[in-house]
Amino acid sequence: MAVARLAAVAAWVPYRSCGWAAAPVGPHRGLGALLALIPQRAPRWLPACRQKTSLSFLNRPDLPNLAYKKLKGKSPGIVFIPGYLSYMNGTKALAIEEFCKSLGHACIRFDYSGVGSSDGNSEESTLGKWRKDVLSIIDDLADGPQILVGSSLGGWLMLHAAIARPEKVVALIGVATAADTLVTKFNQLPVELKKEVEMKGVWSMPSKYSEEGVYNVQYSFIKEAEHHCLLHSPIPVNCPIRLLHGMKDDIVPWHTSMQVADRVLSTDVDVILRKHSDHQMKEKADIQLLVYTIDDLIDKLSTIVN
């Protein structure tokens, strides 16, 4: 890796002992070499996480318009895919955009239909509709090869996007990847509670990450999501994959990332566990690991191309 590139990465976030463990599932140039080379000093921490990209809308015939922000730059570009009902202005999305800006790489973040600034009704949302949203972003906005970064449910959708667009999706980074998780958690409920949810049409799923203390998940969302489950068979994704997960995650068990790693056909897979991180993985050290992972994949892909 070039000295200038290392300097850009090292100057972006503070280095400190982060306590992560990597579980490689195939030979490749991993994070180890990168981390060993980064100076052990503590520069700035995101003093300028400012939104300089303007809000735009992707107009789609017969489908809700999607709000997005696009940073132009080099390939491969980065597309951030948010979690369930999460907005494009979250900590990870903004940090990734700022990091891409520092490296001169393209970046896209967006809101699902029915969420944030996008058109549509959240109560009518389905995983299938959000899958179409992701593909619209990739097809109509992203130029050239893309690295997808999927957070939680976005990690589930990034796998679907990689299956549907293998020629354009060149790498994946999952953060607390929630493949099949919503369906799995619902199926684990007592029969009486599942019948109650079916009658009410809404599952009030407890969550400390919601201001109301629960996520009100439409029963129709859960039933439709059953058609998109992936862990029951091999997942036809062959690109490099990095799966980051906190071992304190009480929403999506970290074992889910292990299942994904086992199911994908790719031989270039790492599961990277953070012992003390929770589901959101948005602390400084979590973001540091995320941007290092992005940089490592950019460097790997550049080496392959060259």
N, C-alpha and C positions, 0 to 999 in steps of 0.2 A: 504494500500500500504506500502511496506517495506520502512524503513528509508533510506536504501542504494539506493533504486530506486528513492525516492524523491530527494535525494542528487544529483543523476546523472542528473535528469531533471532540477533541480534548478540551477545547476552549468553550464548548457549548454548554456542558453540564459539569458539576463537580464530581470528581472521582472519590469514591469511598468504598469501603468493604461492604458488599451488598448481600452476601450470604445466599447466592443462588447455586443451584446444582444442575448441571446439564446431563441429560440422559440421551446420548447419541444413538440413533437407530440406523446409522449408515456412515461411511467414510466421507468426509468433506473438509473443506477449510472452515473451521468453526470459529467461535468467539474467542477462544483461548488466546490465539496469537494477537488479536486486536487488543484485548484487555491487557495483555502483558506489555504492549508497546505504549499504551496511553500514559502520559506523565501523571504521577500521583500528586496532583496539586488541586486546589479548589478554586477554580475561576467562577464566573458568574452563574447564577441559576435563573435562566429565562427572564431577564429584566425587560424584555421587549416582546412579550407574547401578544403583540398587537395585531388586530385584524386589518391588514392592508388590502386584502382581496375583497372585491365588491360582490354583493349578493346578486346572483343571476338566477334565471329560471329556464329549465329545459321544457319546452313545449312539446307535448306528445298528443297526437290525435287520439281521441277516445280514452285517454288515460290522464290522471291528475298531473298537473305540472309539478316538476321537482325543483326545489330550491337547492342551490349549490354554490360553492365558492371554488374557483379554479386558479391555481398558481401555475403559470407557465414556466417551463424549464426543460432540462435534459431528460432523456430516457435512461433507465426505466422510470416511469412515473409511479407515484404512490396514490392509491385510492383507499381512503379510510371508510370502513363500513361499521356504523354504530350498532349499539346493542338495542334491546327491546325498548321502544318508545324513547330512545335517547336522541339528543339533538347533535347537530354538527359542531356546536360550540363548546363541547366538553373539553376537559383537560387534555386528554390524549390526542384528540383531533387537532387542537390548537398547537400542541407541542410538536406533533408530527409536521404540520405545515411550517412552523418556524424552523424546524430542523432541515426540511427540504429546501427552504429559502436559503439557509446558510450554505448548503451544498450546491445550489443551483439546479435542483431537480424539480420536476413537475409534481403537483399534488392536487388532489380533488377531495373535498369533503361535501357531504350532502345530507339532506333530511329525507327520510322515507315519506311516501305519500301518507297523508293523514297525520303527520308529525311535524312539529316545529313550523317552519315557514312554507312548507310544501302544501299544495292543495290536497283535498280529500278529507275523509272522515275516519278518525282512528278506530271507531267502533266497527267499521267495515273492512279494516285491514286484515290481511292474511299473510302467511309466510310466502305463499305463492305470488301474491301481488308485490311484496317487497323483493322477492327474487327478480321479478321483472324490472323493478326499479334499479337494482344493482346492474342488471344487464344493459339497461338503457344508458346508465352512466358510462359503462365500459364501451358500449357501441357508439354512442353519439358524442361523448365528450373527451374520452381518454385517447391520447395520441400515442401509438406505438406500444411496446411491451409495458406491462404494469405489474407492480407488486401490490397485492391486496393485503390490507391490515384489517382483520375482523375482530371486533370486541364482543365477547359474550355471544348473543344470538347472531351478531354480525360474523362471527367465526363459522357458524353453521352455513350462513349464506355465502361466505367466501368460497367454501368447498363446492357449493352448487355452481357458483360462477366459474370456478376453475374447470369443472366438468363440462360446462356449456361452452366455454371460450378458451380451450387449451392453447390456441395459437397466440393469444394475447396475454393471458395470465402466466407470468414466468416465475412467480414465487408467491408464497403465502406466509403471513405471520398471524397467528391466532393468539388473542389475549383472553384467557379464561374461556376458551372455545366451548360454546354451549350446544354442540351437535346433539340433536334429539332430546335435549334435556327437558324442555317444557313438556313434551309428550311423556317422557319417562317418569317425571315427577307426578304428573297427573295420574298416570296408571298405577302409581304406588299408593294413591289415596284409598282410604276405606271405601267399600262399595256404597255405603249409605251417603257418604260425602260426595262421591262422584254422581250419584243420582240427584242429589240436591243441586249440584252445579248445573247438571243438564236441565233441570226444571227451571232454575233461575236464569240460565243463559250466561252466567258470569262466575268466574272463579276468583275469589278475593284471596290472592296468594300473598301471605305475609312477607314483607321485605323491609329491612331497615334502611334501604337505599331510596325508598319512596317517601315523600313528604307526608303522605297519608298513612304510612305504615303498611300499606298493601299495594299490590299491583292488581288492578281489576282486569283480568284476562278474559276476553270473550270465549265462550265455549266453542263458538264457530271457528275461532282462531286455532284452538287446540285440535279440533277434529280435522281441519284442513291441513294442519302441520303434519298430521300422521302420514300424509301422502309424500312427505319430503324427508322422511327419516333415512339415515345413511349407514348407521352402525351395524345393521343386520347383514351386511354383505361387503365385499371388497369395494373400496372407493377408488374409482378410476382417475386419480390425480397423480401425475408423475413429476411435477416440478418440485424444487426445494421447498421444504416446509419447516417453519419454526413455531413451536407451540409454547407460549409462556403462560404459566399458571401459578397462582398463589396457593400455598398449602393450607392457609386459613380461610379459603373460599367456602362459605357456607351456603352458596347458591348453586354453583356448579362444581361438583367434586373434581379435584385435580386428576382423578383417575380417568375422567372423560377424555382428557388430552392424551393419556396413554392409549385409550381405545382408538382414538382417531389415528394416532401414530401407527398402531397395529393394523388398522384397516386400509389405509391409503397404500397405493401401489408404489409410490415413490420410495426410493432407497435412501434419499437425502433428507432425513428427518431428525430434528432435535426436539426433545421435550425439555424445557428449561423451567425448573421449579424454584419458586422463592418461598423460603420456609415461613416467613412472617407476614406475607402479603395476603390481602383479602381479595374479594371478587373484583373490586374496581381497579386495582393495580394502578393507582394514580399518584402514589407518593413519589418523591424525587428519585429514589433509587429504582423504582419501577419504571419510571419514564426514561431514566438513564439506560436501563437494560433494553428497553424498547427501541430507542434511537440507535444504540450500538448494534442491535440486531438488524435494523434497517440498513445501516451503513455496511455491515458485514455482507449482507446479501447483494447490495449494489456493487460492492467490490468483487464479490464472487461472480456475479453475472457479467460484469465488465471484463473480467479475466477470461471467461468462457468465450465472449464475443471476440476479444482481441486475440 
